[in-house]
């Protein structure tokens, strides 16, 4: 491939990210962090699949931000739902389950002119891409965008195309914001097959779309209608991987720095020397989506987001096993992923240990059934007298061996077979109706590390202890030393470090001696041994060394606040919602708390407020937090609640906060509830059928959140020119005024449609004894069109009214028939006949029916045909 003269200071993926964000910051854009892969308050999406998702409510006018220009680098997943690329991932140069989208956004500020200028300047002046390597497209009806490209940017008109709705009209999904767009393509050169956009061979790989500029003007609803957005806005998206490929002078996304690093790590993990194996591309892609989904709180399961995650994990694991990998290879890739992407996404590094554990569990679980399932498949294929694997076999592999249907499809494709997905769905429907009993996959809880050491925890009252290094573990094996920059696990006979359990994360801190320092990044249990995970900062440790274990004070203190608040929250939920509330899971860290519980429906706003108030009452009561060691039987008699998923011995630790809360708990806590300071409930969602999740903040973190809310409220009040106390009434008033204005506007539209000086019925024609009136209006909304039809029909003893309204290329139709005629002339049948000619559909009653269509050019002919249709009915 010939090398274009590009900016040699912007090569790596991180440099591309930085250059993009810095450029738009210089254009007065606010840099906004990537949102979670789990869309907030958006039931229309499985995952965040574009940069604009976190701004959807802003585009719709339902949310205000303190800025009207934004730039972001958004992590995205496309697997499942409309955007399902899973089966192609690893087999093409640019299909991914996970990708990063560079985006700049305008919320009612600049529009097409600046959006186009910014894009062109960034590509040609910052990245220094040659102009003759770029090709531009616009929507076929977008004269404005074409004029900007030609007259103001001055692009070569021979490198320009107008394309139709399929290519240049963008929508996020089946519903949501949409509008015409302009796309910029990069020409990879004559030695790559393919033609420019819009040509017969455009599907080749020569011209690759790199940037999509969406001119956001409409919202599409579930019924297909498009309504104007409050303010025309800009949403752009540019694939980081595609731009990085250009800057690194490669053609396939899998050749860029991130993927090459992960492909090499994957090859090492499965002991494969052939870096061209497509399975390595599958694994390298899938570790990104799986790790980030887990970091964002998605849990592998058999439904919803969790099932999509499980499908991706199992597809990657199957490809790894095919290359000779063993259970644990996939989870081992989280470390290199953090190394190559951790700078851009520190939240991934923070969640590293949790992600690794989740992946390892899934690998081990799937490994138990994969070989058995493959044996069954091989046996059945030998007996198959067709090139299609039947749905019954696909279902058996799914139901008994945990094979997602797309994984079976992968295997089938490799072996030259097709799959009967329709037959599989029939079997799935039958299974749902049977409501299969039992859902436990039988996870094997074998200890990952075998050791005879029993660690004594002495960290309830002290954060430091002098002890002796018992064992050192590296790569799962006992070793005789650990040196600077090496990672591993240290085992001590006694420790002040709390090991992850009961939902509380493990402590962090240092293990030090005169011989060196080991940084502890997590603490877990293996049997009765505590494993201190981390790396040597300096020096060298050997078993037998005298060391001091020192827990990081602030992290422990913040975690204790959240853990104690979780106990109060549990009791408050039972108090407010009922005794059926049972813990289903929890996560307590230094940053926040998360609590999952059994409850059949979402909490009301009043219930959430009451729970939050009750927790804070108990904090202000400043109860002493009392711990007692007693028998499990005595604890049960005392009414202590047991935690979800925990196992208890004969003696248990009971933690009480006054008479309000009493639970079995081995975690670390505050001395008095008043130490918590403040509790703020920040979120409540459903995570499974009958399971709710609440999240909360405590202490200074809660205060920061409340201050942020207060600042936002004051900013909103200022926008509405009122006080925070009066904002609700102000919004109600403005909403009522808006409704009245809309009502007046519709009435005015109807009045104008009916005419002021002339009789609108003068245009009616006679078909036999029946008056038929056909009229077309520009821009009349549905309500005004209906009102106009009603008034015209009421003036006709025996008449048929056919009205049409054209908005851009969309046509709305309404047909009204006098009641005296409705037995002869059926409005629903007439509107269906007309809509079909307009490439639309519709229907309704005998006296009134509505339809929509997209072929506005055919409208004059269609309206004429209405009279002929009426004549045929007589």
N, C-alpha and C positions, 0 to 999 in steps of 0.2 A: 504494500500500500504506500502511495506517495505521502510524504510528510508535509502537511500544511504548516504555514508559519504561524504557530500559535504561541501564547504566552508561556514561556518556559518556567516562569515563577509560580505557575498554577498547574500542578501536575497531579498530586495525590488527591484522593477523595476528600480528605479533611481540608486541603487547600481550596478545593472547589466550594465546599460548604462555606468556609470563611469568606472567600471572595464574594460569593453571592450575598450573604448576610451583610457584609460591610458595604457593598455597593448600595444596597437599598436603604441601609441606615443613613448613608450620605444623602439619600433622597427623602429624608424625613420620615422613613418608615420605622415603626416600633418593632424590635425583634421579639417575637413571641415563641416560647418554647414549644416543642412538639407536644401535642396532646396524647393521651393514652390511646392504645389500639382499641380499647373498648369505648365506643362512642358514648358520651354523656347525654342522657335524656333523649335518645334518638332510637325509637323502636324500629325504624325502617332499615337500619344497618346492622349487619353482624359485626363488622369491624370498621375502623377508620380506614378508608380506602383512597382518600385524597386530602390535600392540604386544607381545603375549604371546609371540611367537616366540622371542625371546632368553631367555625365562624357562621355556621348555617343560620342560627337564630339572628345574627347580626344582619345577614343578607335579607332575611325575612322581615326585618324591622321589629323583631320581638325582643331584641337585646341591644343595649348600648354599651360601647367600650369607651375608655378614656382616650382612644386614638381612632383616627379614620384611615390610617395607612399601616399596613402590617407586613412583615416578612417572616417566613418560618422555614425550617427544614423538618418536615413531618414524616415520621415513620408510618408506613402503610402496610396493610395486608390485604391481598385479594385471593381468597380461597373460600368457596361456598357462596351461595347467593348469586346475584347477577354476574359479578366479576369473579368467575371461577377459572383460574389458570392452572389448577393443580396438575391436570393430566399432561400438560405441555412442559411443565417445569423440568429442566435438566436436558430436554431434547431440542430446545431452540436457543437462539442466542440472547433472547430478551424476555422470556417469560419467567416471572418470579412470584413466589408467594409473598415475599417481603421486599419492599423497595423504599427508597427515600425520595420524597417529592419536595423540590425547591419551589417555593411559591411566594409571590407578592400579591397583595390584596388592597383594594380600595373600597371603602364603605361609603359610597355617595360622595367621594372626593373627586379624584381624577377619573377619566373614562378612556375611551379608545385611543385618543391621540397620545397621551402620556404613557399608557400601557405599551403601546407599540414602540414609542421612542425609547423607553427604559429597556425593553427587551433587546432592541437592536444595538443600543449603546453597550449594554453588558456583553453581548456576544462579540461584537466587532472591536470595541475599544478596551474592554477589560480582559476578556479571554483571547482577544485578537484573532478570532476566527475569520478567515478570508471571506469577503462578501460573495465571491463566486462559488463558494462551497455551500451557500445557504439558499433554500427554496421556500417561498412563502405561499400559503393558501388562505383564502377567506371564504365565508359562506356565500353561496351563489347570489343571494339578494342583498349582500352587504356592500352597497356602493360607497358608504362612508369610510369603511375600513380600507377598501381598495384605493380610494382617493388619498388617504393618509400615507399609505405605503408608496404610492407613485409620486405624489406631489411634494410631500414633506420629507419622507425618508429617502426617496429617489432610488428605489431598488430597480434592478434590471428586470424589465417587464417580461423578458423571455424566461425568467425563473420565478414564475407566478402562476397560480391556478385558482379558479373559482370552483368550489366543490359543493355537493348537495348536503342535505340534512344528515345523512348517514355519517358523513365524515366531519362536517363543520357546524354541527349544532349539538351542543354539549349538555348532558344532564348527569347529575350525580347518581341517579338510580331511577326506579320507576316513579318516584315522586321527588319533589324538592326543587331547588333553584336550577335554572337552565337559561340558555341563551346562545346566540351565534358566537362563533369563535374564529380565531385566526391562528394557524399553526405554522411553526417554523421547522423545516427539515434540514438535516445535514447530509451533504453528498459525500459518500465514502469513496467515490472515485470510479473510473471506468472499468477497473479490474474486478468490480463487484457487480453481479448480475442484478438487473432491475431498472425500472424506469421511474420518472418523476411522478408525484402525486397526480391522480386523475388520468394517468395513461393506462394503456392495456396491461402493461407489465409492472404496475405500481407495487405489486405484492413482493417484488424482489427486495433484496437487502441493501441496495445501493443508497436509497434515500430513506433516512431514518428520522422519524419525528422526534424532536428534542424538547420543544416548548409549545404549550397550548395556552393561548390567551383567550380566556372566556369573557365575553362581554355580558355580564349577568343582568338580565332584564326581566325575567319571568319566574314564577313558581308554578311547577306542574303538580296537580293534585292527583289523587288515586283514580279519579274518573277521566283523566286525560286532559282536563281543562288547564289552560295557562292564564294566569293573572299577573299583571305587572307588579314587580317588586316596588317597594316604597321609594327607593332611590337606585338608579342605574349604578352598578358596581363592577368591580374587576376581580376576577379570580384567575390566577395563572398557575400552571403546574409544569415543572420541568424535571424529568427523571435524573436524579444524581448519577445513577449508574451509566446512563447513556452519555451524559456530558463527560464523565470521567473517562469513558472509553475514547472519546475524541481527544481529550487532553493527553491521554497516555498512548495515543496513536495505535489503538487496537480496535478491532471490529466487534467482537462479542463482549457482552457485559461480563461474561465469566472470565475474561482475560484481564480485568482491572485489578488494582492492588488488593481490594478487600476480598474478592473472590479467590484470587490466586493464593492469598495467605490462608484462607479457609480450606481451599482445595488441598493445599500441601499438608495442612494440619489434619484434614480428613484422611488423606492417603497414609499419613503416619499412624493415625489412630487405628486404621484397619489393616495396616501392613501391606499397602498396595504400591507398587513401583510405577504403574502406568497412570500418569497424571491426565491422560486424555479420556479416561473412563467417564462415561456420562453419569454413572452412579455417583461419582465424586461431586459433580455439579449439582445433582439432586440433594446430596447431603449438605453441601456448602450453602445452598439456598435455604434448605429447611431448618438448619440450626439457627438461622437468623429469625425466621418467623416464630419458631417454637420458643426460643429463649426470650424474645421480646414479649410474646403473648403471656408467657408465664410471669415475667417481670411485671406486667401490667395487671396481674391478678386473675387471668383465665386459668381454670383448673381442668385438667383432662377429665372427661366424663363421657356419658353416652347420649348427650343431648346438647343442642344449641352450640354455642361457641366452644364449649368443652369438647364436643365431639369432633368439630372441625380440627381443633388442636390435636386431638388423639389421632385423627386420620393422617395429619402431616407427620407426626412423630413416627407412626408405624410405617409410613411410606419410606421415611429416611432410614429407619432401623432395618427394614427389609433390604434396601439397597446396600447398606453397610454389611449386613450378614452375607449377602451375595458375594461380596468382595473378600470375605473371610474375617470380618469384624466380630468381636465378642461383646456381650452385654457390658455396657459402660463406655463403649467407644463414643457414643453420641453425646452423652453428658460430659465427656472429657473435652469436647469442643467448645464448651462455654468459656473456658479460660482463654483460648486464642481469640474467640469472638470479643471478649472484654478487652483484650490487648489491641485489637484492630479498630474497635468501635467504641471503646469505653470513654475516650476523650470527648466524643460527640454526645454520648449518652451515659452520664455518670450513674443514672438510676439503674442501668443494667449491671454495672459493677456492684452497686449496693445490694442488688438482689441475687448476686452470683451464686451464693451457697444454696439459697432456696431453689433457684432454677435447676442447679445441678442435681439436687436431691429428687426433684419432681421428675426430671428426665430419666434418672437412673431407675426410679421405681417403674416408670412406664416401659423402659427397655427390658427390665427383668421380667415384668409381667407378660409382655408380648413374646419374649423368647421362649417361654414355657409352651406356648401353643403354636408358634410359627412353624416349627419343624413338623409337628403333627399335621397341621393344615396343608403344608406343602406335600407331604406324603399322600394325603387324601387326594389333592389336586392332581398330582402326577398319576396316581392310580386311575382316577376317573378319566383323565385325558387319553390314556391308552385305550380305554373302552369306548371313547366318543366317536360316533360315526358322522360328525359334523364339524364345521369350522367355527361353531358358536357354542360357548359354554352356557349351559342352561341356567335360568334364573334360580331354580331349586338348588343347584350346586353352589352358586354365588351366595345364596342365603345361608346355606349350611356352613360355608366358610366364615360368613359374618357372625352367625348366631353361636356357633360352637367354638370357633377358633379366633374370633375377633378380627377377621379380615375386613376392613372397609371395602366397599364395592370398587372404589377407584384403585385400590391396591391390587385387587384381583384383576382389574382392567389392565394395570401396568404389566403384571405377569403374563396375562393373555397376549398382550401386544408383543412382548418379547418372544413368545412362542408361536406367533402367527395366528392367534385365535381372536374372535370377536366375543363380546359378552351380551347376554340377553338381559339388559337392564330393566326392561318392562316386566319380564317374568320375575325378576328380583323384587320389584315394587309390589307385585301381587302377593308374594310371600310375606313381605314386610307388613302389608296391610292386614293379612291374616294373623300375623304375630301380635300386632297391636290390639286386635280384637280379643285375642286370647289372654292378653295381659300377663305375659310370662312371669312366673314366680322367680323370686331371687335375683339379686343384681350384684352379688359379691363376686368379683373376679378371682378371689382367693389369693390375695397378695402375699408373697413370701416375705416375712419379716426377719429373715436371717441376718445376723449381724455382719456388717461390712468389714469390721476389723476384729479379728480374734485376739484377745489378750487376757491374761490372768489377773491384770491389775484391777483393784477396786479403789476408785477415787473417793475420798471423803470430802464432801462439800462443807467448807467452813466460812462461806461468804455471806451469811445472813447479817452478821454484826461487824464484819471487817472486810475491807477490800484488798488487803495485802496479807501475804503469808510467806514465811520462809519455809522452803521445802526442798525436795531433791528430785532431779529429773529421772523418771523411771524408764520410759521407753521413747524412742524416736521412730516415727513412721514416715516413709517417703514412698510415693507411688504404691501404696497399699502394703509395703513390706517393711519389717523392722530393720533398722540400720544402726551402725555404730557411731554415726556423727551427722551433724547438719551444719553447713557453713554458710557464709554470707551470700545473700540473694537466692538461696535454695528455699523452696516451699516444702511444707510437710506438716506433721501433726506431732505435738508433744503430749505425753501422758505423765501426770503427776500423781503421787499417792494422796495428796490433799491439795485443794485449790479453793480460791475465792471466786473463781469464774463460774457463773451459772451456765449450765448446759441447756441448750434449747429443749424445751418441753412445756406441756400445758399451754401452748400457744405463745409463750414468751420466747423471744429470740435469745440466742446465746450472747454472753458478754464479749466485749472486746477489751484490749489493753496490751500489757507488755509482760514478758517473762525475761528477767534480767539477772545478770551476774557479772563478776569481774571478767569473765571469759567472753561475754557478748550480750546481744539483745535480740529477742524474738518478738516480732509484732503479731499479736493475736487478732485475727479478723473475724473469728467466729468460734463458738464452743458448742460441741455436740456430745451426745452419749453413744457409746457402743457397749451394750451390756451394762456393767457397773463402772466402766472406765469413762472418764471425761476426756474428750479429744480437743486439744487446743490447736485450731487451724491457723496457719499463717506462714510467715517467712522470716528468715534471719536477716536482720538489719545490719548487724555487724558481728564479727567474731565467729566463734565455733562452739557448739554444744556437743557433749557426749553423755550417754547414760551415766548416772551417778553424780553428775555435777550438782553442786548446791546452787539453787536459784531462788529468786523472789518472784512470786506471782502478783502482779499489780493490775487490778481492774480499772478501766477508764471511768473516773468518778461521775462526770456529767452524763455520760451515756447511761450508766446504771441508774442514776437518779431520775432521769427523764423516763426511762423504761418503768421504773417503780411507780411513778405517777400514773402512767397509763394502765399498768396492771391493777393497781388498787381501784382506779376509776372503772375498770372493766367489771370488777366485782359489784360495785355500786350500780352500774348500768344493768347488770343481769338482774339484780334484785328489783330495780325500778321497773324494768320491763315486765317482770312477773306481777308486780304491784298494779301496774296500769293495764296490761293486756290480759293477764290471767295466768293461772298455774300451768297451763299447757305450754307456756314458753319454756323450752328446753334448749340448752346450748348445743349447737351442731358444729361448732368450730370457732376458733379465735386466732388472732394474731396481735401480739403486743410487742411494739418496738419502742425505740426512743422518740420516734417521730409522731406516731399515732396509734390508735387502737382500732381493731376491727372485731366485730362480734356477730356470729351467725347463729340464728335461733329458729326454732319451729314456730311458725305463725302462718295462718292460711291466706292472709291478705295484706296489702300495703298498709302501713300505719297512716292514720290521718294526721294532718298538720297539728291538730289539737293534742293528739296522743304524743307526738314527738316533742311538742312544747312541754307537756306535762312530765314526760320522762326526764327531759333535760333539767327542768326546774327541780324535780325530786332529787336528782343526783346532786345538784348544787346545794340543796338544803342539807343533805347529809355531809357534804364537804364543810359547810359552815358550822355544822354541829361539832366538828373537830373530834369525832370519836377516836379513841385510842384503837389502834390496830393490834389485836391480841392474837397470838399464835399459841396453840396447845397441841401436844402430842397425845393421842389417845387411840384406843382400839377402833378398828373400822366399825364395829358394832355400836360402840358408844357414840361415835360420830354420827352414825345413822340415826340413833335415838335422839341425838341433839338437834337433828334437822339440817345437818350440813349437806349442801349440794355437791355432787360429784361432777367433775369436768368431763366434757365430751372426749371420748377416745383415750382416756387415761386409764392405766392399770394401777391398782393400789395393793399394798401389802397388808399384813395384819395390823400394823400400826400406821396411822396416818397423821398428817399435819392439818389441823383445822384452823382456819383464819377467820376471825370475827371482827366486824365493824359495828360496835354497839349491838342493838337488837335488830338492825336493819339487814345485815348480810352475814351469812355463815357458810363458808365453802371449804371443801378439801382443796388444798393448794400447796405446792412446793415452791412457788415462785417468790420473787423478791418484791417487797412492798414498802410503803411509807410507814412512818411511826404513828402518825395521826392523819385522819382524813383531811384535816385542814391544810396539810402540806401539799395536797393536790392543787389548791388554789382556785381553779376554775375548770369546768367541763363544758365543752361545746359539741353538740351533735351536728355533724356536717353532712351526713348522707345516709339515706335508707333506700335499699333496693332489694329486689328479688333475685336470688341466684339459682334457684331450682324450685320445682313444684313444692309449695309448702314450707320453703326456707327463705327467710329474710336476712339481710345483712345491714348492720348499722356501723358507721364509722364515727370516730370522735377524736377530739384534741383536748389536751389538758395544759395547765400551767401557762407559761409564757407563749407557747405555740397557739393556745386558744385565744389569748389576749391579742396576739398579732392578727389572727383571723377575724376577730370581732372588730378590731380597729380598721382592718381592710374593708369589712362590710360597711362600717360607719362612713368611711371615706367615699365608698361607692354610692351609698344612700344620699350623702350630701351632694355628690356630683350630679346624681339623677335629679334631686330636688332643684339644684341650680339650673339644670337644663329646662325644667318645667316652671321655673320662676316662682318657686314656692318654698316652704320649709319642709324638713323631713317629717314633721308631725302631720302636715297637711297633704303629703304627696299622694296618699291613697285617694282622698277626696278629689284632688286635682286631676288625677288620672281618670277617675269615674266621670268627672265633668267633661273632660276632653273627649273621652270615649263616647259619651252621650251626644256631644256636639258633632262628633265625626259621623255618628249614625244618622243624626238629623240632616247633616249636609249631604250624606250619600242618598238619603231618602229624597231630599229636594232635587238633587241632581238627576235621580232616576225619573222623578215626576216631570222635570223639565225635558229630559230626553223623550219621554212618552208624548209630551205636549208637542214638541218639535216634530216628532214622527207623524203625529196625526194631522199636522198642518195647522196654520193659523187663519188663513184667509180663504182657502179653497176646500171643497168637499173631498176628503181622501177616497170616498167610495166612487168618485167619478172615473177612476182608473179600472174599476171592476168590469169584467166582460161577462156576457151571458153565454152559458153552456146549457142549452135547453131552457128550462125555467129557473136554473140555478145561477146565482151571481158568484163568479170566481175572481178573487182579488189577489194578485201576486205583486209584492213590493220588496225591494231590496234597499237596505240602509247601510251606512258606513259607521262602524264603531259603536252600535247600539248594544248595551249589555243585555244579559239574559232576562233580568227583571223587567227592564223597560220594554224589551221585545214582547214579553208575555203580557204586560199591561196593555200595550198597543193592540195586540191581537184580540184580547178580551173586549176592548172598547169597540173595535171595528166589527167583530162578530156580533156583538149585541145590537148593532145597528142594522143587521141583515136578517130578514125573516127566513130566507132560505139561501144560505151562502157558505162558501168555503174560502177561508183566509189562509194564504201561504206567505209568510214573512221570512226574510233572510237578513242576517247581519254579517258583514265581513270585517274581521279584525286581522290585519296582515294577510296571511294566506289561509286562515281558518274561517270556516263558515258555520254559523249557527242557524238552524231552521226551526220554525214553529208552525204548526198547522192547527187551525181551528175550524170546526164544522158545527153549523147550527144544529141544535138538538133534534129539530124536525127532520133533519137529513141523516142523522147518525146511523140509521139502520141501512141506508143505501151507500153512504160515503163514510168509510172508516178512516179517521185521521191517522191512526197508528200505521195502517197499511200504506197510506199515501206518503207519509214521511219516510217510511222504510224504502219505498220505491225511489224517492228523490235522493235520499242519503247514499244509496248504493252508487248512484251516478256521480256522487261527489267524493268517492273513496271514503265514505264514512258509514255510520250506523246510527240507528235510533229506533224509537217506538213510543207507544203510549196508548191512551184510551181512544174510544170511538170519537169523542168530541174534541180531544186535545192531545197533541203528541209533539215531541221535540227530537232533534237529531243534530249531529255535528258532522262536518266533513272537512277535507283538506284541499280539495281541488277547486279553488275559487274561480279559476278561469272558466270552468264549465258551468258556472252558475246561471248565466243568461239562458243557455239552452235548457238547463234543468228546470228553470222556472216556467218556461214555455211548455215543457212536457207535462207539467201539473194539470194544465187545462185538458190536454189529450187524455190523461189518465182518468179525470173526472168524467169526461164524455164516455169513456169505455164502460163506466160503472152504471150508466143510465140505460 
